[in-house]
Amino acid sequence: MPAHSTGPVRRPRSAATVDRAARQAGVRDQNLSLALRHVLDCAQPQSRADIATATGLSRATVSGLVDELIAADLLVELEPAAAVRAGRPAVPLAPARGTVAGIGMEINVDYLGVRALDLGGRVLSERVELGDFRDSDPVAVLDRLARIAARVVSNLGSDGIRVAGTALALPGLVDRITGPLRVAPNLGWRDVDVIGILTEHPVLAGLPPRLANEAKLAARAEADTRALDGARSSFVYISGEVGIGAAIVLDGEIFPGRHGWSGEIGHTVVDAFAAPEGRPHASSRAVWRHPEGISTLEDLAGQDALMRGAGLDPTEPLSSLLRAAQAGDPAAVDSLHRGATALGVAVANVVSVVDVGLVVLGGTFGEVFPFVHKAVEQQLERCVIFSPWSPIEVSAAQAGEYPAMTGGALVALNAVVSDPAGWADGATLIDAEAR
């Protein structure tokens, strides 16, 4: 099992999240969540006194809440730190490790993956399988993903780890109101009942996934990583793969849009007159058609476009393009510069609308960051009207490899953090027969 960590789980707060002690019906349940969130949101271990000070709860109340959270295997006590003054040293509290897991899954154009995280941010189990899923059969791909998930759940169950839930990242439009995947152009999928197919499998029948766009879940992981210093940030997250997705993060929260469809920057029209040479126009795709004679950002800056522009086969790994650029190959360097220029223009339009000061480049763009960030910065400086007074920073993503899987696991764990009392009362190990 991988032992690396993504850091403590920091849960996104909605507008309804209480920041002070709740004093209405369900007060204890809400305060359990409040106490647990505080420990998870802090980079350093917290004492009972720290929780009381931060939340406004009395020390006696906090002591009872913490005892319940420890009994539920959600928090643990660490060894007391050396006392700096007279009196009993404070006992630090930390997220329990290896007791409860959230499972994040992902389907992308060239891989399937499943990752399980605990409340401490440690990767408990992970499986990634490479493949080519362009124009694929959704039932076959989802069946394969379910089998991968079953092996991960089996590993967790063997170790006595309870599963909080699952979430699935998809490279397309996911309707957050009604649920189906509406369209995933690069997979060739349209109107697929993803949950219905997955829950035909015994393991996922008991753990039906929440669906979300992969860029939004990757941005969730990025926001969590950037919250390590306790600050909440606003940024535009760009997820570059064969397709290009984006997410808008405002004060640490993902802005989903009315249907959950915000951030489809890859389909932004960059050139309204001609499709790029060397690639069939998007209008030839069966699942989605742009008007004739236009080029989108994906046409100019998607991974396939970057590879073709460098004279490389798009089926080769991105590392081939990176090695060529590092060796100073003119075609590779020029292809990355052209793609980054188109990306910078598209992102400038987003920044001008939402007024944020940070652009985070993830996925493909994170891997080739040294070769693209200056061109992106130049276009932001040139095209954003307020850049002379408020320059826009461009940063490489910090959430690590496969951030959408991490984001999915964080979303699944939020069910526990939002209702620790209900979790403690109703949680059970996955039935051995389901494994």
C-alpha positions in Angstrom: 0.0 0.0 0.0 1.3 3.5 -0.8 2.3 5.3 2.4 2.5 8.8 1.0 0.2 11.5 2.3 -1.7 14.4 0.8 -2.0 16.1 4.2 -4.8 16.3 6.7 -8.3 16.5 5.2 -9.7 20.0 5.2 -13.3 20.1 4.4 -14.9 22.7 2.2 -17.3 24.9 4.1 -20.7 25.9 2.6 -22.5 29.1 3.4 -24.6 27.1 6.0 -21.5 25.8 7.9 -21.5 27.1 11.4 -18.3 28.7 12.7 -19.4 29.2 16.2 -21.3 27.0 18.6 -24.7 26.0 17.4 -27.5 26.7 19.8 -30.5 25.2 18.1 -32.0 21.7 17.7 -29.3 19.1 17.0 -26.8 21.2 18.9 -24.6 18.3 19.9 -24.5 16.7 16.5 -23.5 20.1 14.9 -20.9 20.7 17.5 -19.4 17.3 17.0 -18.9 18.3 13.4 -17.6 21.7 14.4 -15.0 20.2 16.7 -13.9 17.6 14.1 -13.7 20.2 11.3 -11.4 22.4 13.4 -8.9 19.6 14.0 -8.9 18.6 10.3 -8.6 22.2 9.1 -5.5 22.9 11.2 -2.0 22.1 10.0 -0.8 21.5 13.5 -2.4 19.1 16.1 -4.9 20.9 18.3 -5.7 20.6 22.0 -9.1 20.6 23.6 -8.3 24.1 24.8 -7.5 25.2 21.2 -10.8 23.9 20.0 -12.7 25.7 22.8 -11.0 29.0 22.0 -11.6 28.7 18.3 -15.2 27.6 18.5 -16.5 29.4 21.5 -17.6 26.2 23.1 -16.9 25.6 26.8 -14.0 23.4 27.7 -16.3 20.9 29.4 -18.4 20.7 26.3 -15.3 20.2 24.1 -14.0 17.5 26.3 -17.2 15.5 25.9 -17.2 16.0 22.2 -13.6 15.0 21.8 -14.2 11.8 23.8 -17.0 10.9 21.5 -14.9 11.5 18.4 -12.1 9.4 19.8 -14.5 6.6 20.6 -15.8 6.7 17.0 -12.2 6.3 15.8 -12.2 9.7 14.1 -9.7 11.5 16.3 -6.7 10.2 18.3 -4.7 11.6 21.2 -1.0 12.2 20.6 1.8 12.3 23.2 1.7 15.5 25.2 4.1 18.1 24.2 6.7 19.2 26.7 5.1 21.8 29.0 6.4 25.3 28.6 4.9 26.4 31.9 3.7 24.9 35.2 0.6 22.7 35.0 -0.6 19.7 33.1 0.6 19.7 29.5 -2.1 19.9 26.7 -2.8 16.6 24.9 -2.6 17.2 21.1 -5.4 15.8 18.9 -5.0 14.6 15.3 -7.1 12.9 12.7 -7.3 9.1 13.1 -5.4 7.2 10.5 -6.4 4.0 8.9 -9.9 3.8 10.5 -12.2 5.3 7.9 -11.7 5.9 4.1 -13.2 7.9 1.3 -12.8 6.5 -2.1 -12.1 8.7 -5.2 -12.4 7.2 -8.7 -11.6 8.6 -12.1 -12.3 7.8 -15.7 -10.1 9.7 -18.1 -9.2 9.3 -21.8 -6.0 7.3 -21.1 -6.5 5.8 -17.6 -8.8 4.5 -14.9 -8.0 4.9 -11.3 -9.2 4.4 -7.7 -7.7 6.0 -4.6 -8.7 5.6 -0.9 -7.7 8.3 1.6 -8.1 8.4 5.4 -9.0 11.4 7.5 -5.3 12.2 7.9 -4.8 12.4 4.2 -2.9 9.2 3.9 -3.3 7.1 0.8 -4.5 3.7 2.1 -5.0 1.9 -1.2 -4.7 2.9 -4.9 -4.9 1.3 -8.3 -4.4 2.9 -11.7 -4.8 1.1 -15.1 -3.7 2.7 -18.3 -5.6 2.4 -21.5 -7.1 4.2 -24.5 -10.7 5.0 -23.8 -11.5 7.3 -26.8 -14.8 6.4 -28.4 -15.2 3.6 -25.9 -18.1 1.5 -24.8 -19.3 3.1 -21.5 -20.7 -0.2 -20.1 -17.4 -2.0 -20.6 -15.3 0.8 -19.2 -17.6 1.2 -16.1 -17.5 -2.5 -15.5 -13.7 -2.4 -15.6 -13.7 0.5 -13.1 -16.1 -1.3 -10.8 -13.7 -4.3 -10.7 -10.8 -2.0 -9.8 -12.9 -0.4 -7.0 -13.9 -3.9 -5.7 -10.2 -4.7 -5.2 -9.5 -1.5 -3.4 -12.6 -2.0 -1.1 -11.4 -5.6 -0.5 -8.0 -4.3 0.6 -9.7 -1.8 3.0 -12.0 -4.4 4.4 -9.2 -6.8 5.0 -7.6 -4.1 7.2 -10.7 -3.4 9.1 -11.2 0.1 7.5 -14.7 1.4 7.2 -15.7 3.1 3.9 -17.4 6.5 4.1 -18.5 6.6 0.5 -17.3 7.0 -3.1 -17.1 9.8 -5.7 -16.3 9.5 -9.4 -14.5 12.1 -11.6 -15.5 12.2 -15.2 -14.1 14.3 -18.1 -17.4 15.8 -19.2 -20.7 17.5 -18.3 -22.2 15.9 -15.2 -25.7 17.1 -14.3 -25.5 17.8 -10.5 -29.3 18.0 -10.3 -30.4 14.9 -12.2 -27.2 12.9 -12.1 -26.4 11.5 -15.6 -23.2 12.1 -17.5 -24.6 14.3 -20.3 -21.6 14.3 -22.6 -17.9 13.4 -22.5 -16.7 14.3 -26.0 -13.2 12.8 -25.7 -14.7 9.5 -24.5 -17.4 9.5 -27.1 -20.1 9.2 -24.4 -23.5 10.9 -24.3 -26.4 10.6 -21.8 -24.9 7.7 -19.8 -26.6 6.5 -16.6 -23.2 6.0 -14.9 -24.6 5.3 -11.4 -27.2 2.9 -12.7 -24.4 0.9 -14.5 -22.0 1.0 -11.6 -24.5 0.0 -8.9 -25.2 -3.2 -10.8 -22.0 -4.4 -9.2 -22.3 -5.6 -5.5 -19.6 -3.4 -4.0 -20.9 -0.2 -5.6 -24.5 -1.0 -5.0 -23.8 -0.3 -1.4 -21.5 2.6 -2.1 -23.1 4.5 -5.0 -20.8 7.3 -6.2 -21.3 11.0 -6.3 -20.5 12.2 -9.8 -18.5 15.3 -10.7 -16.4 16.8 -13.4 -12.8 15.8 -13.0 -11.5 19.4 -13.1 -13.8 20.4 -10.2 -12.6 17.4 -8.1 -9.0 18.2 -8.9 -9.6 21.8 -7.9 -11.1 20.5 -4.7 -7.8 18.7 -3.9 -5.8 21.8 -4.9 -7.9 24.1 -2.6 -7.4 21.6 0.2 -3.6 21.5 -0.3 -3.4 25.3 -0.4 -5.3 25.6 2.8 -2.5 24.0 4.8 -1.5 27.5 6.1 -5.1 28.2 7.1 -5.7 30.7 4.3 -8.6 30.3 1.9 -7.8 31.3 -1.6 -9.6 32.2 -4.9 -8.2 30.9 -8.2 -8.9 29.5 -11.6 -7.8 25.9 -11.8 -6.9 24.6 -15.3 -6.8 20.8 -15.8 -5.0 19.9 -18.9 -5.2 16.4 -20.4 -6.4 15.4 -23.9 -9.3 17.6 -23.0 -9.0 20.9 -21.1 -11.2 21.6 -18.1 -11.3 24.3 -15.5 -12.8 25.1 -12.1 -13.5 28.4 -10.4 -12.5 28.4 -6.7 -13.8 31.3 -4.6 -12.7 31.6 -1.0 -11.8 27.9 -1.0 -15.2 26.8 -2.5 -15.9 25.4 -5.9 -18.3 27.5 -7.9 -20.4 24.8 -9.7 -22.8 26.9 -11.8 -26.5 26.2 -12.1 -26.2 22.6 -13.4 -22.6 22.0 -12.3 -21.3 22.8 -15.8 -19.1 25.8 -15.1 -15.5 25.6 -16.2 -15.8 24.1 -19.7 -12.9 26.3 -20.9 -11.7 23.6 -23.4 -14.7 24.4 -25.5 -14.0 28.1 -25.5 -13.8 29.4 -29.1 -10.3 30.8 -29.7 -10.4 31.1 -33.5 -13.8 31.6 -35.2 -12.6 31.2 -38.8 -10.6 28.0 -39.3 -10.0 24.7 -37.7 -6.4 23.8 -36.9 -4.4 21.9 -39.5 -3.5 18.3 -38.9 -6.6 17.4 -36.8 -10.1 16.5 -37.7 -12.5 19.3 -36.6 -14.6 18.7 -33.6 -17.7 18.8 -35.7 -16.9 15.3 -36.9 -17.5 13.9 -33.4 -20.8 12.1 -33.0 -21.5 13.2 -29.4 -20.8 16.9 -29.8 -20.6 19.3 -32.8 -19.2 22.8 -32.8 -20.2 25.0 -35.8 -18.0 24.6 -38.8 -15.0 26.8 -39.1 -14.1 27.4 -35.5 -11.3 26.2 -33.3 -11.6 25.7 -29.6 -8.9 25.8 -26.9 -8.7 22.0 -26.9 -8.0 22.1 -30.7 -5.0 24.4 -30.1 -3.7 23.5 -26.6 -5.0 20.0 -25.7 -2.4 17.3 -25.2 -3.1 15.8 -28.7 -2.6 19.2 -30.3 0.6 19.8 -28.4 2.0 16.4 -29.4 1.1 16.8 -33.1 2.5 20.3 -33.2 5.8 18.9 -32.0 5.7 16.2 -34.7 5.0 13.4 -32.2 2.4 10.7 -32.2 -0.5 11.7 -29.9 -0.6 8.2 -28.5 3.0 8.6 -27.1 3.3 9.6 -23.4 3.6 13.3 -22.6 7.1 12.6 -21.3 8.2 12.3 -24.9 7.2 15.9 -25.5 8.8 17.0 -22.3 12.1 15.3 -23.1 12.1 16.9 -26.6 11.4 20.4 -25.1 14.1 19.9 -22.4 16.6 19.0 -25.2 15.7 22.2 -27.0 13.9 20.7 -29.9 12.5 23.7 -31.8 9.2 22.0 -32.9 8.5 20.9 -29.3 9.3 24.3 -27.8 7.3 26.1 -30.4 4.3 23.8 -30.0 4.2 24.4 -26.3 4.5 28.1 -26.8 1.7 28.2 -29.3 -0.6 26.2 -27.0 0.3 28.3 -24.0 -0.5 31.5 -25.9 -3.9 30.2 -26.8 -4.4 29.0 -23.2 -3.4 32.4 -21.9 -5.9 34.2 -24.1 -8.7 31.9 -23.0 -7.8 32.1 -19.3 -7.6 35.9 -19.5 -11.3 36.0 -20.5 -12.2 33.9 -17.4 -10.0 36.0 -15.1 -11.5 39.2 -16.4 -15.0 37.9 -15.6 -14.4 36.4 -12.1 -11.7 38.8 -10.9 -9.2 36.4 -9.2 -5.5 36.9 -8.8 -4.2 33.3 -9.2 -4.2 30.8 -12.1 -3.2 27.3 -11.3 -2.0 25.0 -14.1 -2.6 21.3 -13.4 -2.4 18.1 -15.4 -0.5 18.3 -18.7 0.2 22.0 -18.1 1.6 21.4 -14.6 4.0 18.8 -16.1 5.3 21.2 -18.8 5.0 24.3 -16.6 8.5 25.6 -17.2 7.7 25.8 -20.9 4.3 27.4 -20.8 3.9 29.7 -17.8 5.7 32.7 -19.3 3.5 32.7 -22.4 0.3 32.4 -20.2 1.6 35.2 -18.0 2.2 37.4 -21.0 -1.3 37.0 -22.3 -2.8 37.7 -18.9 -0.7 40.8 -18.6 -1.7 41.9 -22.2 -5.4 41.0 -22.1 -6.7 41.5 -18.5 -7.7 45.1 -18.0 -6.9 45.3 -14.3 -3.5 43.5 -14.6 -1.4 46.8 -14.2 -2.9 47.3 -10.7 -3.4 43.7 -9.7 -1.0 41.3 -11.5 -2.2 37.7 -12.0 0.0 35.0 -10.6 0.5 31.8 -12.5 1.4 28.7 -10.4 1.9 25.0 -11.0 -0.6 22.8 -9.2 0.5 21.4 -5.8 -2.0 18.6 -5.2 0.2 15.9 -6.7 -0.5 13.1 -9.2 -4.2 12.2 -10.0 -5.7 15.1 -8.0 -9.2 14.3 -9.2 -9.1 11.0 -7.3 -7.9 12.8 -4.2 -10.7 15.4 -4.6 -13.2 12.6 -4.9 -12.0 10.9 -1.8 -12.3 14.2 0.1 -15.9 14.6 -1.1 -16.7 11.1 0.1 -15.1 11.8 3.5 -17.1 14.9 3.9 -20.2 12.7 4.7 -18.4 11.7 7.9 -17.1 15.2 8.8 -20.6 16.7 8.3 -22.3 14.1 10.5 -19.9 12.3 12.8 -22.7 11.3 15.1 -24.7 9.6 12.4 -21.5 8.0 11.1 -20.6 6.6 14.5 -24.1 5.2 14.9 -24.6 3.8 11.4 -21.2 2.9 10.0 -20.4 -0.7 9.3 -17.6 -2.6 7.6 -18.3 -3.5 4.0 -20.0 -6.9 3.9 -17.5 -9.6 2.9 -19.9 -11.0 0.3 -19.9 -7.6 -1.5 -16.2 -7.9 -1.8 
